[in-house]
Amino acid sequence: MKNYKYYTPIFLQKLGYIVFWPLHKFFVKLEVRGRENLLNIQGPIIISANHTSELDTVAVHLALPFFSKFYPIYYLTNKTEKYKTFGWRSYFYGEVFFNLFGGYAVHSGHKNYAYALDTHIRLLRKGRTIMIYPEGEITLDGVMNPARGGLGYMAYVTGATVIPVAIDTFFNMSWTEYLSRRRKVIITVLPPVYADKIINCKNPSVEDFRNAGQKVLDKIKSTLR
């Protein structure tokens, strides 16, 4: 496992909170619901959200109170080469940049969850907070993609509590629409989901891990407008 950062992510995430909270409150009439569902929850936790836009990651930070004990949030990213097609953002997006904010790359393509998610599992075992998009990618049509198995696997091997977060929604939002204040975005923190409620079989398969993630996505879906 790489030496993960603590103070840099928490500083930058708090700074982002200070910047984006008033912006989102003004331009997209941001409303956060369900923070009471975080009360009396002990770490580690896995925050699981639907993926509608590149704005989602910052939005999830805003779902937590500013002084939440669950900061910093560590999240899953792709390897640097995956961002080569992101235009001007490709000059910034990548492992070095994301590490500063708490993002660590998944070692994908090996068909081995233990290897792919090694860093994130170790962080959970240290009591840290992980954020994951079970879909694995941004929706292209506004409809949630099927869950992949990463969420189910991490919950199974660490026993971490899953906190579903519904983002409704930044999908297909242009900067013109953002600045025009025509849309309202609601972020809802749903009741916690415990690992043994979504996957409680012995020797679970890849399909079991996917099904566990899908159960969480279904809870998120039921909240969306």
Contacts in CASP RR format, 6 or more apart in sequence:
PFRMAT RR
TARGET T0000
AUTHOR 0000-0000-0000
METHOD contacts of the structure
MODEL  1
MKNYKYYTPIFLQKLGYIVFWPLHKFFVKLEVRGRENLLNIQGPIIISAN
HTSELDTVAVHLALPFFSKFYPIYYLTNKTEKYKTFGWRSYFYGEVFFNL
FGGYAVHSGHKNYAYALDTHIRLLRKGRTIMIYPEGEITLDGVMNPARGG
LGYMAYVTGATVIPVAIDTFFNMSWTEYLSRRRKVIITVLPPVYADKIIN
CKNPSVEDFRNAGQKVLDKIKSTLR
1 118 0 8 1.000
1 119 0 8 1.000
1 122 0 8 1.000
2 99 0 8 1.000
2 104 0 8 1.000
2 119 0 8 1.000
4 74 0 8 1.000
4 102 0 8 1.000
4 104 0 8 1.000
4 119 0 8 1.000
4 123 0 8 1.000
5 99 0 8 1.000
5 100 0 8 1.000
5 102 0 8 1.000
6 72 0 8 1.000
8 100 0 8 1.000
8 101 0 8 1.000
8 102 0 8 1.000
9 72 0 8 1.000
9 73 0 8 1.000
9 74 0 8 1.000
9 100 0 8 1.000
9 101 0 8 1.000
9 102 0 8 1.000
9 103 0 8 1.000
10 71 0 8 1.000
10 72 0 8 1.000
12 100 0 8 1.000
12 101 0 8 1.000
13 61 0 8 1.000
13 71 0 8 1.000
13 72 0 8 1.000
13 73 0 8 1.000
13 101 0 8 1.000
13 102 0 8 1.000
14 66 0 8 1.000
14 71 0 8 1.000
16 58 0 8 1.000
16 61 0 8 1.000
17 61 0 8 1.000
17 62 0 8 1.000
17 66 0 8 1.000
20 58 0 8 1.000
20 59 0 8 1.000
20 61 0 8 1.000
20 62 0 8 1.000
21 30 0 8 1.000
21 62 0 8 1.000
24 30 0 8 1.000
24 59 0 8 1.000
24 62 0 8 1.000
24 185 0 8 1.000
26 181 0 8 1.000
27 178 0 8 1.000
27 179 0 8 1.000
27 181 0 8 1.000
28 170 0 8 1.000
28 173 0 8 1.000
28 178 0 8 1.000
28 181 0 8 1.000
28 183 0 8 1.000
28 184 0 8 1.000
28 185 0 8 1.000
29 181 0 8 1.000
29 183 0 8 1.000
29 184 0 8 1.000
29 185 0 8 1.000
30 59 0 8 1.000
30 62 0 8 1.000
30 184 0 8 1.000
30 185 0 8 1.000
30 186 0 8 1.000
30 187 0 8 1.000
31 184 0 8 1.000
31 185 0 8 1.000
31 186 0 8 1.000
31 187 0 8 1.000
32 62 0 8 1.000
32 63 0 8 1.000
32 186 0 8 1.000
32 187 0 8 1.000
32 188 0 8 1.000
32 189 0 8 1.000
33 186 0 8 1.000
33 187 0 8 1.000
33 188 0 8 1.000
33 189 0 8 1.000
34 188 0 8 1.000
34 189 0 8 1.000
34 190 0 8 1.000
35 63 0 8 1.000
35 64 0 8 1.000
35 65 0 8 1.000
35 189 0 8 1.000
37 163 0 8 1.000
37 189 0 8 1.000
37 190 0 8 1.000
37 191 0 8 1.000
37 192 0 8 1.000
38 64 0 8 1.000
38 65 0 8 1.000
38 68 0 8 1.000
38 70 0 8 1.000
38 163 0 8 1.000
38 189 0 8 1.000
41 161 0 8 1.000
41 163 0 8 1.000
41 192 0 8 1.000
42 161 0 8 1.000
43 70 0 8 1.000
43 127 0 8 1.000
43 129 0 8 1.000
43 160 0 8 1.000
43 161 0 8 1.000
44 123 0 8 1.000
44 124 0 8 1.000
44 125 0 8 1.000
44 126 0 8 1.000
44 127 0 8 1.000
44 128 0 8 1.000
44 129 0 8 1.000
44 130 0 8 1.000
44 158 0 8 1.000
44 160 0 8 1.000
44 161 0 8 1.000
45 70 0 8 1.000
45 129 0 8 1.000
45 130 0 8 1.000
45 160 0 8 1.000
45 161 0 8 1.000
45 162 0 8 1.000
45 163 0 8 1.000
45 192 0 8 1.000
46 124 0 8 1.000
46 129 0 8 1.000
46 130 0 8 1.000
46 131 0 8 1.000
46 132 0 8 1.000
46 151 0 8 1.000
46 154 0 8 1.000
46 155 0 8 1.000
46 160 0 8 1.000
46 161 0 8 1.000
46 162 0 8 1.000
46 163 0 8 1.000
47 60 0 8 1.000
47 63 0 8 1.000
47 70 0 8 1.000
47 73 0 8 1.000
47 129 0 8 1.000
47 130 0 8 1.000
47 131 0 8 1.000
47 132 0 8 1.000
47 163 0 8 1.000
47 165 0 8 1.000
48 131 0 8 1.000
48 132 0 8 1.000
48 133 0 8 1.000
48 134 0 8 1.000
48 151 0 8 1.000
48 162 0 8 1.000
48 163 0 8 1.000
48 164 0 8 1.000
48 165 0 8 1.000
48 213 0 8 1.000
48 216 0 8 1.000
48 217 0 8 1.000
48 220 0 8 1.000
49 56 0 8 1.000
49 60 0 8 1.000
49 131 0 8 1.000
49 132 0 8 1.000
49 133 0 8 1.000
49 164 0 8 1.000
49 165 0 8 1.000
49 166 0 8 1.000
49 167 0 8 1.000
49 220 0 8 1.000
50 56 0 8 1.000
50 133 0 8 1.000
50 135 0 8 1.000
50 139 0 8 1.000
50 144 0 8 1.000
50 166 0 8 1.000
50 167 0 8 1.000
50 217 0 8 1.000
50 220 0 8 1.000
50 221 0 8 1.000
50 224 0 8 1.000
51 133 0 8 1.000
51 135 0 8 1.000
51 136 0 8 1.000
51 137 0 8 1.000
51 138 0 8 1.000
51 139 0 8 1.000
51 145 0 8 1.000
51 167 0 8 1.000
52 138 0 8 1.000
52 139 0 8 1.000
52 142 0 8 1.000
52 167 0 8 1.000
52 169 0 8 1.000
52 170 0 8 1.000
52 171 0 8 1.000
53 138 0 8 1.000
53 169 0 8 1.000
53 170 0 8 1.000
53 171 0 8 1.000
53 172 0 8 1.000
53 173 0 8 1.000
54 138 0 8 1.000
55 170 0 8 1.000
55 173 0 8 1.000
56 133 0 8 1.000
56 138 0 8 1.000
56 167 0 8 1.000
56 170 0 8 1.000
57 75 0 8 1.000
57 131 0 8 1.000
59 167 0 8 1.000
59 170 0 8 1.000
59 185 0 8 1.000
59 187 0 8 1.000
60 73 0 8 1.000
60 131 0 8 1.000
60 165 0 8 1.000
60 167 0 8 1.000
60 187 0 8 1.000
61 73 0 8 1.000
62 187 0 8 1.000
63 165 0 8 1.000
63 187 0 8 1.000
63 189 0 8 1.000
64 70 0 8 1.000
64 71 0 8 1.000
64 73 0 8 1.000
70 129 0 8 1.000
71 129 0 8 1.000
72 102 0 8 1.000
72 128 0 8 1.000
72 129 0 8 1.000
73 102 0 8 1.000
73 129 0 8 1.000
73 130 0 8 1.000
73 131 0 8 1.000
74 102 0 8 1.000
74 103 0 8 1.000
74 104 0 8 1.000
74 120 0 8 1.000
74 123 0 8 1.000
74 128 0 8 1.000
74 129 0 8 1.000
74 130 0 8 1.000
74 131 0 8 1.000
75 102 0 8 1.000
75 103 0 8 1.000
75 104 0 8 1.000
75 130 0 8 1.000
75 131 0 8 1.000
75 132 0 8 1.000
76 103 0 8 1.000
76 104 0 8 1.000
76 105 0 8 1.000
76 106 0 8 1.000
76 117 0 8 1.000
76 120 0 8 1.000
76 130 0 8 1.000
76 131 0 8 1.000
76 132 0 8 1.000
76 133 0 8 1.000
77 94 0 8 1.000
77 95 0 8 1.000
77 98 0 8 1.000
77 103 0 8 1.000
77 104 0 8 1.000
77 105 0 8 1.000
77 106 0 8 1.000
78 94 0 8 1.000
78 105 0 8 1.000
78 106 0 8 1.000
78 108 0 8 1.000
79 94 0 8 1.000
79 95 0 8 1.000
79 105 0 8 1.000
79 106 0 8 1.000
79 108 0 8 1.000
80 93 0 8 1.000
80 94 0 8 1.000
80 95 0 8 1.000
80 96 0 8 1.000
80 105 0 8 1.000
83 89 0 8 1.000
83 90 0 8 1.000
83 93 0 8 1.000
83 94 0 8 1.000
84 90 0 8 1.000
86 93 0 8 1.000
94 105 0 8 1.000
95 104 0 8 1.000
95 105 0 8 1.000
98 104 0 8 1.000
98 105 0 8 1.000
104 119 0 8 1.000
104 120 0 8 1.000
104 123 0 8 1.000
106 116 0 8 1.000
106 117 0 8 1.000
106 120 0 8 1.000
107 115 0 8 1.000
107 116 0 8 1.000
107 118 0 8 1.000
108 116 0 8 1.000
109 116 0 8 1.000
110 116 0 8 1.000
113 149 0 8 1.000
113 150 0 8 1.000
113 153 0 8 1.000
113 209 0 8 1.000
114 121 0 8 1.000
114 157 0 8 1.000
116 150 0 8 1.000
117 150 0 8 1.000
117 153 0 8 1.000
117 154 0 8 1.000
120 130 0 8 1.000
120 132 0 8 1.000
120 154 0 8 1.000
121 154 0 8 1.000
121 157 0 8 1.000
121 158 0 8 1.000
123 130 0 8 1.000
124 130 0 8 1.000
124 154 0 8 1.000
124 158 0 8 1.000
124 160 0 8 1.000
125 158 0 8 1.000
130 154 0 8 1.000
130 160 0 8 1.000
132 150 0 8 1.000
132 151 0 8 1.000
132 154 0 8 1.000
134 147 0 8 1.000
134 148 0 8 1.000
134 149 0 8 1.000
134 150 0 8 1.000
134 151 0 8 1.000
134 213 0 8 1.000
134 214 0 8 1.000
134 216 0 8 1.000
134 217 0 8 1.000
135 144 0 8 1.000
135 145 0 8 1.000
135 146 0 8 1.000
135 147 0 8 1.000
135 148 0 8 1.000
135 217 0 8 1.000
136 145 0 8 1.000
136 148 0 8 1.000
137 145 0 8 1.000
139 145 0 8 1.000
139 171 0 8 1.000
142 169 0 8 1.000
142 171 0 8 1.000
142 172 0 8 1.000
144 217 0 8 1.000
144 220 0 8 1.000
144 221 0 8 1.000
146 210 0 8 1.000
146 214 0 8 1.000
146 217 0 8 1.000
147 210 0 8 1.000
147 211 0 8 1.000
147 212 0 8 1.000
147 213 0 8 1.000
147 214 0 8 1.000
147 216 0 8 1.000
147 217 0 8 1.000
148 210 0 8 1.000
148 213 0 8 1.000
149 206 0 8 1.000
149 209 0 8 1.000
149 210 0 8 1.000
149 212 0 8 1.000
149 213 0 8 1.000
150 209 0 8 1.000
150 213 0 8 1.000
151 162 0 8 1.000
151 209 0 8 1.000
151 212 0 8 1.000
151 213 0 8 1.000
151 216 0 8 1.000
152 195 0 8 1.000
152 198 0 8 1.000
152 199 0 8 1.000
152 209 0 8 1.000
152 210 0 8 1.000
152 212 0 8 1.000
152 213 0 8 1.000
153 209 0 8 1.000
154 160 0 8 1.000
155 162 0 8 1.000
155 195 0 8 1.000
155 198 0 8 1.000
155 199 0 8 1.000
155 212 0 8 1.000
156 195 0 8 1.000
156 199 0 8 1.000
156 204 0 8 1.000
156 209 0 8 1.000
156 212 0 8 1.000
158 195 0 8 1.000
159 195 0 8 1.000
159 196 0 8 1.000
160 195 0 8 1.000
161 192 0 8 1.000
161 193 0 8 1.000
161 194 0 8 1.000
161 195 0 8 1.000
162 192 0 8 1.000
162 193 0 8 1.000
162 194 0 8 1.000
162 195 0 8 1.000
162 198 0 8 1.000
162 216 0 8 1.000
163 189 0 8 1.000
163 190 0 8 1.000
163 192 0 8 1.000
163 193 0 8 1.000
164 189 0 8 1.000
164 190 0 8 1.000
164 193 0 8 1.000
164 216 0 8 1.000
164 219 0 8 1.000
164 220 0 8 1.000
165 187 0 8 1.000
165 188 0 8 1.000
165 189 0 8 1.000
165 190 0 8 1.000
165 220 0 8 1.000
166 186 0 8 1.000
166 187 0 8 1.000
166 188 0 8 1.000
166 190 0 8 1.000
166 220 0 8 1.000
166 223 0 8 1.000
166 224 0 8 1.000
167 185 0 8 1.000
167 187 0 8 1.000
168 185 0 8 1.000
168 186 0 8 1.000
168 187 0 8 1.000
168 188 0 8 1.000
168 223 0 8 1.000
168 224 0 8 1.000
168 225 0 8 1.000
169 185 0 8 1.000
169 224 0 8 1.000
170 185 0 8 1.000
173 183 0 8 1.000
177 183 0 8 1.000
186 225 0 8 1.000
188 223 0 8 1.000
190 219 0 8 1.000
190 220 0 8 1.000
190 223 0 8 1.000
193 215 0 8 1.000
193 216 0 8 1.000
193 219 0 8 1.000
198 211 0 8 1.000
198 212 0 8 1.000
198 213 0 8 1.000
198 215 0 8 1.000
198 216 0 8 1.000
199 208 0 8 1.000
199 209 0 8 1.000
199 211 0 8 1.000
199 212 0 8 1.000
201 208 0 8 1.000
204 212 0 8 1.000
END
